[in-house]
Amino acid sequence: MSARRRRRAAAQEQEEEEEEKEEKEEEEEEAGSDKEVDLEERLCELDLKSDSDVPDVPPPTDSTPEILKRALSGLSARWKNWWIRGILSLAMISGFFLIIYLGSFMLMLLVLSIQVKCYHEIITIGYRVYHSYDLPWFRSLSWYFLLCVNYFFYGETVADYFATFVQRREQLQFLIRYHRFISFALYLTGFCMFVLSLVKKHYRLQFYMFAWTHVTLLITVTQSHLVIQNLFEGMIWFLVPISSVICNDITAYIFGFFFGRTPLIKLSPKKTWEGFIGGFFSTVVFGFIFSYFLAQHQYFVCPVEYNSETNRFVTECEPSELFQMKKYSVPPLLQAVLGWETVHMYPFQMHSFALSIFASLIGPFGGFFASGFKRAFKIKDFADTIPGHGGIMDRFDCQYLMATFVHVYITSFIRGPNPSKLLKQLLILQPEQQLSVYKTLKSHLVEKGILQPSLRG
């Protein structure tokens, strides 16, 4: 009997301990957001305890304006971050619309500025690691390589889209004719400078940082170049993808903030399935409606071209079939739900589905990649440029994947021969070359029966 009593007592004690444990957990949950612990930071610390070879990077300072701090001082940390992110998001979106109003040239300058700032934020992280060994030239060479790569890519753009402007200026003709040779010579100079900077016992680190610089160039410069290439196809190919990513980022945050319960990925513990799914449907609807609005205006749908006579960018054209309203039959399954047999819409709106789906399903992986990168170097944000958001790279980590997808999508499914671009290239040729092209084209048109053969032999 005594053994049974001891077992019962032990079981009762165990039950009491479990009840006390449950009560403590409930008290912790009821403590609210005032005592909320940043799960992402905790996991980051645990994950990186073994990374003793990575020097500590100083955390960014709080750049929140004092007026916002005072206005939100009575709120919990969770809601304070909500309001700071919301206010700054509205400010950035308003500034973005202002730049759109100012025209395509200002948008190109914006893309270039964001590229340089993102490059600076990533290189600065590497410089803090690299500089701790007191090794020479890393920062100078990093910026030199940025200059070389930008010279190459934007020189190619000038040759493609500003041919008539270049043709009128002899000094530019030399630069364009030997552009790739000059670009290679500039890069080769930097390469030799890097080899000369190698220091004994630190070779591996220096080659690691050399790779760091080139991967950063691949991520920032080449992608920003693709963004500008998309812009030349028509501002709508620039605005819809970028706005879709922004919409997905905002709506996923809102859905996750209010309804998020199920973690999505360990790299970003704050991301939830509820936010991911809510962001997906919101982005698809937004892209469809936003495309409908933009497709009605020549300013957004016409290719951006440079007028050498007025020295201005122009967006005037006869809209292509993508931007002309058409009637479509509704699938039988949807007819019963919608009650419509046909709908009128722009063909581009169908393409907006592909852009929105990529922005909401694949685009976030750019953010997950950035989260893994930051965790590897024990940092919360790339910088503290934007209060509540982190650095510029923290806001544009998903945009780079999107830029590549849009460029591939246009070249694969949209773009055809561009008569305007071909004409500009023909005008650069020598007169005898132009005459040869004319004779070849005339002979081809005569064979097709489009032109009548000349009466003279």
LINPE-V336960 format. One record per backbone hydrogen bond with DSSP energy under -1.0 kcal/mol. CO is the residue of the C=O (numbers start at 1). NH is the residue of the N-H. If there is no record, write none. Layout:
CO	NH
CO	NH
//
This chain:
1	5
2	6
3	7
4	8
5	9
6	10
7	11
8	12
9	13
10	14
11	15
12	16
13	17
14	18
15	19
16	20
17	21
18	22
19	23
20	24
21	25
22	26
23	27
24	28
25	29
26	30
29	32
33	36
37	39
38	42
39	43
40	44
41	45
42	46
43	47
44	48
48	51
50	52
51	54
65	69
66	70
67	71
68	72
72	75
76	80
77	81
78	82
79	83
80	84
81	85
82	86
83	87
84	88
85	89
86	90
87	91
88	92
89	93
90	94
91	95
92	96
93	97
94	98
95	99
96	100
97	101
98	102
103	107
104	108
105	109
106	110
107	111
108	112
109	113
110	114
111	115
112	116
113	117
114	118
115	119
116	120
117	121
118	122
119	123
120	124
121	125
122	126
123	127
124	128
125	129
126	130
127	131
130	133
131	134
137	141
138	142
139	143
140	144
141	145
142	146
143	147
144	148
145	149
146	150
147	151
148	152
149	153
150	154
151	155
152	156
153	157
154	158
155	159
156	160
157	161
158	162
162	166
163	167
166	169
169	173
170	174
172	176
173	177
174	178
176	179
178	182
179	183
180	184
181	185
182	186
183	187
184	188
185	189
186	190
187	191
188	192
189	193
190	194
191	195
192	196
193	197
195	198
199	202
202	206
203	207
204	208
205	209
206	210
207	211
208	212
209	213
210	214
211	215
212	216
213	217
214	218
215	219
216	220
217	221
217	222
220	224
221	225
222	226
223	227
224	228
225	229
226	230
227	231
228	232
231	234
232	304
234	237
235	238
235	239
236	240
238	242
239	243
240	244
241	245
242	246
243	247
244	248
245	249
246	250
247	251
248	252
249	253
250	254
251	255
252	256
253	257
254	258
255	259
256	260
262	273
268	271
271	264
272	276
273	277
274	278
275	279
276	280
277	281
278	282
279	283
280	284
281	285
282	286
283	287
284	288
285	289
286	290
287	291
288	292
289	293
290	294
291	295
294	297
297	300
297	301
298	302
300	236
305	314
307	311
307	312
312	307
314	305
320	323
321	324
322	348
326	345
328	343
331	334
331	335
332	336
334	338
335	339
341	330
343	328
345	326
346	349
347	350
347	351
348	352
351	355
352	356
353	357
354	358
355	359
356	360
357	361
358	362
358	363
362	365
363	366
364	368
365	369
366	370
367	371
368	372
369	373
370	374
371	375
372	376
374	379
375	378
386	389
386	390
390	386
392	396
398	402
399	403
400	404
401	405
402	406
403	407
404	408
405	409
406	410
407	411
408	412
409	413
410	414
410	415
418	422
419	423
420	424
421	425
422	426
423	427
430	434
431	435
432	436
433	437
434	438
435	439
436	440
437	441
438	442
439	443
440	444
441	445
442	446
443	447
444	448
445	450
445	451
//
